[in-house]
Amino acid sequence: MKKILTLCTLASLAISCAASALGQTPQTSTPQTAASARPARQRIVGEVTGVDAAAGRVHIRTDAGETVTVAIDDKTTYVRLPPGETSMDKAVNVTREDVRVGDRVLVPDVSPSGAEATTARRLILMGGAPAGAQGGERGRNDGRRLNGRIAAIDAVKKQISVLTRGRDGIETVTLDASGDVRILRFAPDTLRVSEARPSSLAELKVGDQVRATGERDPEGARFKPEAIIAGSFTRVFGVVSATDAARGEATIRNEQTGQTVTVAVGKNSTLKRLTPEFVETLEERMQRAGRREQRRASGGQQQGGDNRGERAGRRAENGGRGGGRNPQQMFESLPAIALADLKKGDAVVVTATTGADDAHVTAISLVTGEGEVMRRLAGGAEGAPRGMSPGLPGDVLGGGTGTDARGREQQPPL
């Protein structure tokens, strides 16, 4: 038997050599060998270092020290495991907006690093607060992150007082930046961390919005940051009076102040136009929000029937025109436009970084549509539901201490 196996092996080698000599490849491929030729799938475990929603990319630093990128789309699902949990039975469904820089993440079944970025079917976030958490969890998160607005800076002690949202409302937390702290500043036209530039404590100023990662003390009053990223943001609602595509600028009359503002459109600026379908969905959601407010005012929320009715309304909303997407996802799916597509008289809402003065800003996002709808999105209409801002939350970074288009303090949606 051993002799027969040896002869078969030698015959196989002879056939292969003959084929090579003739410049031919022997037709020996089988489904098994073809499958083995494909790149093996693997899982990625690491820390989120950047989220590029516009490009549909999540950047991750793996536990092995590599930097990899995975693609995300409308079919990608997101779940979060509470701190200390390992069972998927405890996972809570979240959205793309809940994926934050600094999150621990597991991405199963993706191509290995170095291959073309493939679409992740699922992102499993580990630790932190699930979407919809009450109290200060949105600003406090898992204790590793802090979002808010700078209220005071002590350059001598290297301490920064930050207003952030806590369980009982707005609270002040002191950031101790006396140690080895990496400080970055957002680029003028994007919130991509990968585009942020190195900065310093001296560049920080009162009013800046900040996102810090580090350790918060048990009492919650102090935070030891490892990294701080800051930016100064504003929102402008107004009417286009002129555009200059060659210079990449639009001139807008601010409806709230009457001031003329020059808006620079950078390479990363996002320009969108509302669609009739989006407006119809928005109107439906606003009507439902109005009915909920009426029930709360009349005490109807205390009745089980009303609670069931509201839950049914939410389920209908999730299955309706929005397709279960939240407002942020809906905005991201709007058609992109160019600066040249804007016309004199168009109503716009611009979320921007501030310049040397209030009359010059750089657009992060610009959305245009029918005037009254844009006014509602800007927060200029009474009763407009929270969370319907064009492209970014009212305070941009989610700390719950920003202002709307009228300059009113605005809390992030829960």
N, C-alpha and C positions, 0 to 999 in steps of 0.2 A: 504493500500500500504506500509506504514511504517513497518507494521508487517511482510509482505512478504520479504522486504529487510533485516530485522533483521534475519529472519530464514535462508536466503541465506548466510548471513555472517557467522552465527554460523555453518552452514553445511560446508562451505569452511574451517573454522578453524579446524573442526573435522577431515576432510580429511587430512589436513596438519599434524596434530598431529599423526594420525594413520600412515601416511607414515614415519614420524620421528621415531616412535616406532619400525617400521620394518626395520630401517636402510636404507630406500629408500628415494629418492628425487622425489617429485611429478613432472610429466612431464608437467609443466605449462609454459615453456619458449616460448616466442613469438618473432617474429622479432623485435618488439619494445623493449622488455626487454633485448634482446641480444645486441641491439645497445646501450641501456643505460648503459650496463656493460662495454663497451669499453671506454678507456680513452678519455675524452673530448678534442677536438682540441682547440688550443688557439693561440694567436699571442704573439710574444716576441718583446719588445721594450727596447732598451738600447744602450750600447756603446761597440764597438768591442774592446776586450782586447787581442786578439791573432788570427792569421790566420795560420793554419797548412795545407799548400797546399798539401804536400805529403800524409798526412793522410786524407785529405778531411774533415777538421773540421774548424769551426769558433767558437771562444769562445766569449761570450757576458756577460757583467755585466748589468743586467736588472735595470730598474729604481727602482725596489723594493729592490735592493741590492743583489740579487741572482746571482751566476755565472752559466751559462748554456752553453751547447755545442750543436751546430746543425751540421749535416752532409751536405756536398755539393758534387755534382758530375757534369758530363758533361751536364746534363739536367737542372741544376739550372740556372736560369736567374737572371740578376743583372740590376737594374736601379738606377739612382740617381736623386733626386729632388733638384733643385737649392735652395740656401738659401732663406728662407722666403716663399717658395711655398708649398702648401698643395695639389694641384690638380695633379692627376696622368697624366693629359694631358700635364703637363710640364716636365714629367720625361724623362730622356735621358738614352738610353741603354749604359751600361758600361760592364766591364769584371771582372773576379775574381781578376785580378791584381790591380784593382782600389779599392778593399776592403782593407782599412788600419786600423791599430790600432788607436783608437780614433774616428772613424766614428760613428755617430749616425745611428742606423739601426732598421728597422722594418722587422720582419720575420713573415708573416702570415701563419696560418694553420699548426701548428706544435704541437707535443706532449708536455704536460706540463713538467716543470722542474722536474728532478728526474727520469723520464722515460728514456729508451734507446734512445740515440741520433738518431733522425729520419731525413731523407733527406729533406732539405728545397727546395721547388720548386721555391722560389723567395726570393731575398734579396732586400729590398728597402733602399737605402742609402739616408740620409738626410743631405743637406748642402754640401759644398765643390764644387770642379770643376768637370765637366763631362770629360770623356775620350776625348782626342783630343783638349782640350782647348789650346788656343795659349798663347804666352807670358810666364810669369813666373808662371802660375797657377799650373804646376806640382810640382814645388818646394815650391810655396807659399801656394797652396791649399786654404782652406777657411779662412786663417788667424790664425787657431788654430794649424797648424802643419808647421814645417820647416825642410827641409832636406838639407844637405850640408856637406862640409868638413872643418875641423878646420884649420884655417890659423894662429891663434895666441891665446895665453892664458895669461891673466893677473891674476896671482894667488892672488895678494894682493887685487885688486878690485873685484875679482871673476867675471871677464868678459871674454867671449869667442868670438873671431871673427870667423865667419863662412862664407865661400864662398858658395853661393847658386845661383840658376838660377833665374834671374829676367826678367822683360819684355824686357829689352834692353841688355840682356846677363848676364854674371856673375857679381854678386853684393855681397857686404860684409854687413852682418847683425851682430850686437852685441847682444849676449845672456847675460843677466844679471842674473847670478846664485847666487846672494848674499842672496836670500831669502831661503825659505824652498823648495828645489828642490830634487826630487827623481832621482838619477842617477843609471843607470844600464849599464852592459856591456854584449854584446852578448857572448854566449858560443862559444867555438872554432869551433864547427862543425855544427852550425845551426843558422838560423835567427829567430827562434821561440822566441817570447817575453817571453813565459812561461818558457823557458830554460835559460833566461838571469840571471846573478847574480848581486847582489848589488855592486855598485862601488862608486867612489868618484871623486871630482874635481881633486884631485891629480893624479888620474890614467889617466885622459884625456891627450892626446898629440897631437901635430901638425900633421896633416895628417889623423887623425881619421875621419871616416864618422859618422855623427850624425843624429838622428831623434829626434826632440823636439816637445812637445805639450805645449801650453800656449797661450799667447796673444801677438800679434804684434801691435806696435804703429801705428797710422794713417799714419805717414811719411814712415813707413816701414823699418827704419834703426835700430830699436831696437826690441828685443823680450824678453818677460818675461816668462821663461819656468817654467812649473810645473813639468815636467819630461823630462829627457834626456836619450836616449839609444845610446851607441856608440860602434864602432868596428873598427878594422884595417884590411883591406881586400886587396887581391892581386889576379891577374889572371896569370896563368902559362900555356903556350902552349908548348908542347914538345913531346918527345917520351919516352915510358917506357923502362927502361934498366934493371929493376929487380923488383920483388914483393916478399913480405914476409907476407903471410896470417896470420901466427902465431903472428907476431908482429903488424899486421894491418898497414903495410907501403908499399908504392910504391916508387921506385926511378925513377926520371924523368930527362932527359936532356932537359933543357930549350932551346928552339930553338932560342929565341931572344938574350939570354946572353951567351949561351954555358955552363952555370953553372949547376951543378948537384943539384937537389932539392929533399929532402926527404919529401914525402907527407904522413901524418898520416891520416888514415881513421877511424873516430869515429863512435859511435853508431848511430848518427843522419845523418852522411854523406850520400848523395844521389849519386849513381853510375848508369849511363845510357849508352845505346849503340844506335847509330843512326840506323834507319831502311832504306832500299831502298826507301820506300814510302815517308819517311820524306825528304830524300835527293832530290828526284824528285820534291817534293813540294817546297823545298828551292830553287832549281834551277829555277823553274818557277817564284817564287817571285823575285829572283834576276834579272832575265831577264826583268820582268815588271818594276822593280826599275830602271834598266839601260835605258829602253826606256823612262821613265818619265824624267830622268835626261837629256837625249838627247833633249826631247821636251822643257824642261826649258831653256837649253842652246841655242836653236834655236829660242826661243821666241814663241814657239807653244802653250804655256800655255795660251797666251792671246786670242787664238781663241776658240770660243765656241764649235766648233766641236771637238777639241782636248780634251777639258774638258769633253765633253760627252763621248768621247772614253775612257778616263781614268776612269770615273765613271763606265762605262760598264765593264772595266777590273777588277775593284775592286769588282763589283758584281759577276763576274765570279769567282774571287778568293775566295769569301765567299762561293760560292756553289761548289767549287772544292774539291781537295783531302784534304785540310785542314779543310773542314767542317765548315768554318766560324770561326775557332779558331785562336787566335793570336799565335805568336811564343812561348810565355811563356807556354800557354796551350798545345801546341804541344810537347814541351820538357817534360812537366810533364807526358804526356801519353806514352813516350818512355819506352821500356822494361827495368826493373831494372836488374843490374848484380851484381855479388859479386867480391871482390878484386881478388879472385883466377881465375876469368874469364879473367883477363887482361894478355896479353902475351908480351914478349919482342918484341919491335918494334912497338907496338900499339901507334897511335897518340892520344893524349888526350888534353882536355882543362880543367883546374882545377880552380875553383873559391874557394878561401881559406882565412882563417884568418892567419895573420902572426904570427910567433913565435919569439923566442929570436933573431934570425938572419934570413937573406934572404934564407938560405939553408934549413930551416925547416918550414913547413906550415901544417895546418890542413884543410882537404878538407871539404867544405860545399857541393859542387857539383863537380862531375867528369863525363865528357862525352867523349866517345871514338867513333871513326869512321874513314873513309878514310881520309888520310892525308891532301889533298888539301881542302876538305870540312871543316875539323877541323880548318885549317888555316883561312878560310873565317869567320868561326864562332868566332874565337878569335880576329878578326879585323885585321888580318895580311895581308889580300888581299885587294888591292885597289878596291874601288867600292863596297865593301860589304855593303849591306843595313843595316841601323841602326835598332836596335830592334831584331837582330837575334843572340844575345848572348846565350850561352848554360846555360839556367836555371836561370840566373840572369842578370839584366841590368849592363851596364859597370861600374856604380858607386854603384851598389848593392842596395842602399837605395833610389835611384831616385832623388837625389839632382842636378844632371846634372853637377857635377864637378869631375867626375872620369876620368880614363885613360883607353885606350884599351891595347891590348897586346904589342903594340909598344911604350907605354908610352905617347901616344898623348892624349890631352884633349878630352873628349868625352861627347857629349850632349845626353840626353835621347831622344828617339823617341817621337814625338808629336802625 
